[in-house]
Amino acid sequence: MFARTCFNYFRTSAASGMKITEETNMKHSRLWTGLSSLCSSLLVLSLVGMDCMMGYAGTVNQALGIRTSEIVNEGDAGEDTTYYESSYGELNAENLQKLIEDTYAQAVQEEAEGAVLLKNEKEALPLSAQETRVTLFGHAVAQPLYKNASAGSKGYQTEHNIDLYKAMSDAGFAINDTLYDAYAASETTRGTGSFDFVTQTSSVKSMGEETISFYTEELKASWEDDYNDAAIVMLAREGGEEIEQMMYDPDGGSALSLHQDEKDMLQMIQDSGKFDKIIVLFRKILQNHCADQQRQPDGAGMA
């Protein structure tokens, strides 16, 4: 009897001990689970925060009043440290105007030296002194692509900018305002669908060309009897640093080739039979598949 009682006592004690151990283990397990989750969250926040802090280090240092560099002048305080003086002299209105004029001349020189004439059949170029009444085709004439997405001057966003319309008007050309104004009023826009880290926005993914239905009978009548000395077509592809040019258009075709809307526009110009000269301008950085441009209407010069 005594042995059985002792056995039951030890069995009960062992069971109680196991129960206490299990409860302790569960408490420890919950504790370590919570600590692990907390540490993981802090690690993620630290990594993200560090990346943001490094990206905006200048702003953060300025807000906290931290100086990371110091200018130490060990030379003569009266020494002239302007080692490369501007050839325009001091900054004033007169010298600034000279700089702007020289900038325009530099832009013209860059275009003259950098543009490539792919073809010039039937002496489409240069235009004669009598061929001054022209029509500008392509939405890019109203949404020009001045530079690819990269570092560089933003001068084209100022009042000093000269677009194709103004440049040709200043050169003495009479331009079909009916079609140009229609392009300018259109909601069509060009974009690659890429995310811009500067503006923190994403552009639309579009070739930026009007569909053939855009060209109403009223618009077609604008070059029926006038502004048909030459059709000047501008096509553009956007791309560059941090904004890659899309390889395929929204319809699945190669973005290096002509989009169907562009083909329809060129075909419309050719079928009109009103233009003896069709000049196509490509504004892009990557190679272009030009097989579609090999075709031209009888009697028309194409460049």
SULHU-V603414 format. One record per pair of residues at least 12 apart in sequence whose ideal C-beta (glycine too) atoms are under 10 Angstrom apart, sorted by the first residue. I is the first residue (numbers start at 0). J is the second residue. If there is no record, write none. Layout:
I/J, I/J
This chain:
54/196, 85/98, 86/98, 86/101, 87/101, 99/154, 99/157, 99/159, 102/152, 102/154, 102/159, 103/159, 103/161, 103/166, 106/145, 106/154, 106/155, 106/161, 106/166, 107/161, 107/166, 110/166, 114/280, 114/281, 114/282, 115/281, 116/302, 117/279, 117/281, 117/287, 117/289, 117/292, 117/302, 118/279, 118/289, 118/292, 118/293, 118/295, 118/300, 118/301, 118/302, 119/278, 119/300, 119/301, 119/302, 120/293, 120/295, 120/299, 120/300, 120/301, 120/302, 121/275, 121/276, 121/295, 121/298, 121/299, 121/300, 121/301, 121/302, 122/276, 122/300, 122/302, 123/229, 123/275, 123/276, 123/277, 123/278, 123/279, 123/295, 123/299, 123/300, 123/301, 123/302, 124/229, 124/276, 124/278, 124/300, 124/301, 124/302, 125/302, 126/172, 126/228, 126/229, 126/231, 126/276, 126/278, 126/302, 127/228, 127/229, 127/276, 128/171, 129/228, 130/172, 130/227, 130/228, 130/229, 130/275, 130/276, 131/167, 131/170, 131/171, 131/172, 131/173, 131/174, 131/226, 131/228, 131/229, 132/172, 132/173, 132/174, 132/175, 132/222, 132/225, 132/226, 132/227, 132/228, 132/229, 133/167, 133/172, 133/173, 133/174, 133/175, 133/222, 133/226, 133/227, 133/228, 133/229, 133/230, 133/231, 133/274, 133/276, 133/278, 134/174, 134/175, 134/176, 134/177, 134/178, 134/179, 134/218, 134/221, 134/222, 134/225, 134/226, 134/227, 134/228, 134/229, 134/230, 134/231, 134/232, 134/268, 134/273, 134/274, 135/163, 135/164, 135/167, 135/172, 135/174, 135/175, 135/176, 135/178, 135/179, 135/182, 135/226, 135/229, 135/230, 135/231, 135/232, 135/233, 135/280, 136/175, 136/178, 136/179, 136/182, 136/209, 136/214, 136/222, 136/230, 136/231, 136/232, 136/233, 136/234, 136/261, 136/264, 136/265, 136/267, 136/268, 136/274, 136/277, 136/278, 136/279, 137/163, 137/182, 137/207, 137/208, 137/209, 137/230, 137/231, 137/232, 137/233, 137/234, 137/235, 137/260, 137/261, 137/264, 137/265, 137/279, 137/280, 137/282, 138/181, 138/182, 138/183, 138/185, 138/187, 138/188, 138/189, 138/205, 138/206, 138/207, 138/208, 138/209, 138/213, 138/233, 138/234, 138/235, 138/260, 138/261, 138/264, 139/163, 139/182, 139/189, 139/207, 139/208, 139/232, 139/233, 139/234, 139/235, 139/236, 139/237, 139/280, 139/281, 139/282, 140/162, 140/163, 140/164, 140/167, 140/174, 140/178, 140/179, 140/182, 140/183, 140/231, 140/232, 140/233, 140/235, 140/280, 141/162, 141/163, 141/164, 141/178, 141/179, 141/180, 141/181, 141/182, 141/183, 141/184, 141/185, 141/187, 141/188, 141/207, 141/209, 141/233, 142/162, 142/182, 142/183, 142/185, 142/187, 142/188, 142/189, 142/190, 142/207, 142/233, 142/235, 142/237, 143/155, 143/160, 143/162, 143/163, 143/164, 143/233, 143/235, 143/282, 144/189, 144/207, 144/233, 144/234, 144/235, 144/236, 144/237, 144/238, 144/239, 144/282, 144/283, 144/284, 145/160, 145/161, 145/162, 145/282, 146/239, 146/282, 146/284, 147/236, 147/237, 147/238, 147/239, 147/240, 147/242, 147/244, 147/282, 147/283, 147/284, 147/285, 148/191, 148/193, 148/195, 148/197, 148/202, 148/237, 148/238, 148/239, 148/240, 148/241, 148/242, 148/243, 148/244, 148/284, 149/238, 149/239, 149/240, 149/241, 149/242, 149/284, 150/239, 150/240, 150/241, 151/239, 151/240, 163/179, 163/231, 163/233, 163/280, 163/282, 164/176, 164/179, 164/182, 164/183, 167/231, 172/226, 172/228, 172/229, 172/231, 173/225, 173/226, 173/228, 174/226, 174/231, 175/218, 175/221, 175/222, 175/225, 175/226, 175/227, 175/230, 175/231, 176/221, 176/226, 177/217, 177/218, 177/220, 177/221, 177/222, 177/225, 177/226, 178/213, 178/214, 178/217, 178/218, 178/219, 178/221, 178/222, 178/226, 179/221, 180/218, 180/221, 181/209, 181/213, 181/214, 181/215, 181/217, 181/218, 181/221, 182/209, 182/213, 182/218, 185/207, 185/209, 185/213, 187/203, 187/205, 187/206, 187/207, 187/208, 187/209, 187/210, 187/213, 187/260, 188/202, 188/203, 188/205, 188/207, 189/202, 189/203, 189/204, 189/205, 189/206, 189/207, 189/208, 189/235, 189/236, 189/237, 190/202, 190/203, 190/204, 190/205, 190/206, 190/207, 190/237, 190/242, 190/245, 191/203, 191/204, 191/205, 191/206, 191/207, 191/236, 191/237, 191/238, 191/239, 191/242, 191/243, 191/244, 191/245, 191/254, 192/204, 192/205, 192/242, 192/243, 192/245, 192/249, 193/237, 193/238, 193/239, 193/241, 193/242, 193/243, 193/244, 193/245, 194/241, 194/242, 195/241, 195/242, 196/241, 196/242, 197/241, 202/237, 202/242, 203/249, 204/245, 204/247, 204/248, 204/249, 205/237, 205/245, 205/248, 205/249, 205/258, 206/234, 206/235, 206/236, 206/237, 206/245, 206/248, 206/249, 206/250, 206/252, 206/254, 206/257, 206/258, 206/259, 206/260, 206/261, 207/234, 207/235, 207/236, 207/237, 207/258, 207/260, 208/234, 208/235, 208/248, 208/257, 208/258, 208/259, 208/260, 208/261, 208/262, 208/263, 208/264, 209/260, 209/261, 209/263, 209/264, 210/259, 210/260, 210/263, 210/264, 211/259, 211/260, 211/262, 211/263, 211/264, 211/266, 211/267, 212/260, 212/263, 213/260, 213/263, 213/264, 214/263, 214/264, 214/267, 214/268, 214/271, 219/267, 219/271, 219/273, 222/268, 222/271, 222/273, 222/274, 223/271, 223/273, 224/273, 225/273, 226/273, 226/274, 227/268, 227/271, 227/272, 227/273, 227/274, 227/275, 227/276, 228/273, 228/274, 228/275, 228/276, 229/274, 229/275, 229/276, 229/277, 229/278, 229/300, 229/302, 230/264, 230/265, 230/267, 230/268, 230/269, 230/271, 230/273, 230/274, 230/275, 230/276, 230/277, 230/278, 230/279, 230/299, 230/301, 231/274, 231/276, 231/277, 231/278, 231/279, 231/280, 231/302, 232/261, 232/264, 232/265, 232/268, 232/277, 232/278, 232/279, 232/280, 232/281, 232/301, 233/278, 233/279, 233/280, 233/281, 233/282, 234/257, 234/258, 234/261, 234/264, 234/265, 234/279, 234/280, 234/281, 234/282, 234/283, 234/287, 234/292, 235/280, 235/281, 235/282, 235/283, 236/248, 236/254, 236/255, 236/258, 236/281, 236/282, 236/283, 236/284, 236/285, 236/287, 237/254, 237/282, 237/283, 237/284, 238/254, 238/283, 238/284, 238/285, 239/284, 239/285, 243/285, 244/283, 244/284, 244/285, 246/285, 248/260, 253/288, 254/283, 254/285, 254/287, 254/288, 255/283, 255/285, 255/286, 255/287, 255/288, 255/289, 256/287, 256/288, 256/289, 256/290, 256/291, 257/279, 257/287, 257/288, 257/289, 257/290, 257/291, 257/292, 261/279, 261/291, 262/291, 262/294, 265/277, 265/279, 265/291, 265/292, 265/294, 265/295, 265/296, 265/301, 266/291, 266/294, 266/296, 268/296, 268/299, 269/294, 269/295, 269/296, 269/297, 269/299, 269/301, 270/296, 271/296, 272/296, 272/297, 272/298, 272/299, 273/299, 274/296, 274/299, 274/300, 274/301, 275/296, 275/298, 275/299, 275/300, 276/299, 276/300, 276/301, 276/302, 277/292, 277/295, 277/296, 277/299, 277/300, 277/301, 277/302, 278/300, 278/301, 278/302, 279/292, 279/301, 279/302, 280/302
